[in-house]
Amino acid sequence: MREGPGSRPLFSDDHEGLSYRAANRILDPDGTPEKDDLLHFSVSFEEEDFEKLGSNEKERQARLREVIREGMKGMAEELNVTSLTWVAGIHRNSDNPHAHIVMLKSVIDRTTGKEKEIGRIRKSLLPHKEMENGVETIIPGRIGERFLSGLDRQQALYLNPDHHRSKIDAAWERLVESVQQRKPAVPERAAEAVTELTRSQRIQGWERLSSQARDHQSVVASWNNDASVREQDNRGFRLALGKHLEFTTRLAFAQVWYERAVEHGDAYRFDVVDQSTSEERKISELDVHRRAAARAQRASPLNRDSREAAFAADLSRHRQTLDQLTEAREQKIAALGKDVGSLRGTLEKVEQNVARLYEMPTEKQLTPLLSRQTLSKLQDQAVRLSLPDKVWELEKLRIALAHEHGAPTRTEDEAATLAAQVSVSRANLSASEARLENFEASVHLTNYEIGGERWSLGAIDKRIARRQEDSKIIPQRAMRLDLRSLARLNHSTEQREQAAAEVEHLKFIRSEIVREVERRREPMVADRDLAREMTDILNDAYQSEERSRRQNGETMPEPKYERYQINSLEAGAEALLDSTLLREVHELEKATSKSDPTINWEGRALAREVMSGIAVDETKQRLEHFLEGKRVASLNLGDHRTATLRQVEARTLTDYAVSIIESSEHREYRHAINKAAQEYRGRLVADFEKAKDYYATARELASEAHGSDPQFTDKERINLEIYAERQNDEMARQQYLDLARTEQNNDREISVSLSR
């Protein structure tokens, strides 16, 4: 209950919210760290000390992470190594809050600069017991003292009434700390050397002041050309703090790209040779698996074992394609990792220059200096990457710098960009909520690959129920008063034991499926929450800008969209089946195509007509499939439970007799199943109606296109191909495959007739 659902998020010295896969890559570039190369230990705290870290669980865990980071830096110093490579996770499943830490044994000796391996750590460094005056006493050890020092520092930040500091202030503290650590000690030298050094420093000082003046003038002019440049004692340090903030933000962006590639690289599309066509195309590992599943389903719709064999054979035939995709993904991850390393190096140089060139100011409430252009680029990128914390941090800085320089918070172009961001964020929020709802509605029907086997919750529950019956001498189905009951007795002891063993195996697989469900749900919930937070931040900024302009007799400009934002709106319209949003996208593409010749609004309109027609057919098939097999269709009862109407229907006189005297618990269960069936049917009907309305709008908009061919995206092409592979009619299947695999189709009638 304290930890919440899902996996525990991991963290490291400079990463938050790590998945297990990302954590493995920190410990080993190949993502497969060996146990013998690692040290594992835990750091435990008293509950009362933990409670002094914040007002709630989230705040306390955030500060505890900082305690661990400070303790690990101290541990590196005590071991006389440059740094430690580690990951950790906070556990709240016991009376004492504690963190498990895994770190690499391989380190760089601070004195020699050579690589070495940590072996046995001296007792004096670790917590241990000693006898003092005949009494056994716990000694924290020098490493333990480092963690205690971090604990005291974080508790003071919370207990101090002025602990509510902005992230900009925190960035300042990090810079001050790093500068202090890098500040070199001045060795004893001869008087002549000191005189020469002082002369050199004076020359550097003049150059530095001149450079500062130019930089400061440029920053001020970016906010207000008419503002006068005032002499400020800390001007250089504020510029340095701004540069530090810029590169820490860019590093955060690079880390996000890297982590997303590690986590979701199987969904990234790369140019490889697809063995299905022997031609190069953009495709992903996930696409190859989805297509193989579609072919297997068509080949063996009823026999699960045959279907799984066909799926495995299909993947085997595409081994070369999958190997190329794996290689491309690894190259992408390596390139992104190199970007992260490069930015870290740049940030380190910035900190070194600050330590070398500037004296430490006594003031701590200093605002970083950034040009308007730099700040806007950073903030736009933070919006694009869905990082609301960064957006809010930069928004506060924008407001502070605008006020300082007597400038508007946003220019006309920036206000137009904000208007577009608000519109896109609202659509993204609605779409993320819809995707999560769709996931929850079909979570029991989705196949998950566990140990080379593909199962859905509904399918495995049916299999478990059937094999449990096979493990009994007198199964439930043999207890009914009909003539067939005698044939349903399980006489074979061996067969009953085999069935019982299979049940245990299936239950294990089911537990893994539940874990996989949670693993897939977590990022969707996180995306929804981030989208909501982003929308709130952008809405607040928009309303503030609107109020300010209203007071000056001005209005907000029309939204100014970039291409990726139009694509995002289109994805939202598709996820929501929102006809109004589809019309907006259509008009935006028409307007933008006048200045951007790469946008083919006619081709996109025709492609959307085809894809929306397929959506109608798929929603219709799902509805028909449910109605035809309503009695045996798997239903989602929540909490990873599934059932079928057949389980509670009365089929014999015995069943009717039992239903008369059924318990209240069984009655509630029966009502829950019936309610789930009604709700699911209602959802399928609603989806079908929305798909039809959306298709009608797409057809109407496509009628404006003349003399053009459908222009499909890479995602649409693979979806077309998967839809084709599900078709039993060979002619229809080939038509859709041709449409998906042909760059330009000269016969528009093929695509339109298929859709209509």
BELQUI-V588647 format. One record per pair of residues at least 24 apart in sequence whose C-alpha atoms are under 7 Angstrom apart, sorted by the first residue. I is the first residue (numbers start at 0). J is the second residue. Records with the same first field share a line. If there is no record, write none. Layout:
I->J ; J
This chain:
1->91
2->91
5->517 ; 518 ; 521
7->88
8->88
9->86 ; 87 ; 88
10->86 ; 87 ; 88
11->85 ; 86 ; 87
12->68
20->262
21->258 ; 261 ; 262
22->86
26->84 ; 85 ; 103
36->103 ; 104
37->101 ; 102 ; 103 ; 104
38->101 ; 102 ; 103 ; 104
39->100 ; 101 ; 102
40->99 ; 100 ; 101
41->97 ; 98 ; 99 ; 100
42->97 ; 98 ; 99
43->95 ; 96 ; 97 ; 98
44->95 ; 96 ; 97
45->95 ; 96
46->95 ; 96
51->154
52->153 ; 154 ; 157
53->157
62->153
66->146 ; 149 ; 150 ; 153
67->146
69->146 ; 149
70->145 ; 146 ; 149
73->142 ; 145
74->142
77->142
79->108 ; 109
80->106 ; 107 ; 108 ; 109
81->107 ; 108 ; 109
166->392
167->392
170->244
171->240
177->350
178->350 ; 353 ; 354
181->351 ; 354
182->354
211->235
218->369 ; 370
221->370 ; 371
222->371 ; 401 ; 404 ; 406
223->404 ; 406
226->404
233->360
236->357
237->365 ; 366 ; 367 ; 368
238->367 ; 368
239->353
240->367
241->367 ; 368 ; 369
243->346 ; 349
246->346
247->346
250->339 ; 342 ; 343
253->338 ; 339
254->339
256->335
257->332 ; 335 ; 336
260->332
261->332
264->328
269->324 ; 327
271->320 ; 323 ; 324
272->320
273->320
274->317 ; 320
281->713
283->324
284->321 ; 324
286->717
290->721
293->721 ; 724 ; 725
294->724 ; 725
297->725 ; 727
385->529 ; 533
387->529 ; 532 ; 533
391->536
411->556
414->555 ; 556
415->556 ; 557 ; 558 ; 559
416->558 ; 559 ; 560
417->541
418->541 ; 558
419->558 ; 559 ; 560
421->534 ; 537 ; 538
423->564 ; 567 ; 568
424->530 ; 533 ; 534
425->534
426->568 ; 571
427->530 ; 571
428->527 ; 530 ; 531
430->571 ; 574 ; 575
431->526 ; 527
432->527
433->574 ; 575
434->574
435->523
443->635
447->512
449->508
456->509
457->633 ; 641
459->509
463->502 ; 505
466->498 ; 502
467->498 ; 499 ; 502
469->495 ; 498
470->495 ; 496 ; 498 ; 499
471->495
479->651 ; 653
480->653
513->639
576->689 ; 690 ; 693
577->693
578->693 ; 696
601->704 ; 707
602->707 ; 708 ; 709 ; 710
603->709 ; 710 ; 711
604->700 ; 701
605->701 ; 709
606->709 ; 710 ; 711
607->697
608->694 ; 697 ; 698 ; 701 ; 754
609->750 ; 751 ; 754
611->693 ; 694
612->694 ; 754
613->754
614->690
615->687 ; 690 ; 691
618->686 ; 687
619->687
622->683 ; 684
634->675 ; 676
635->675
636->675
642->672
644->672 ; 673
708->743 ; 744 ; 747
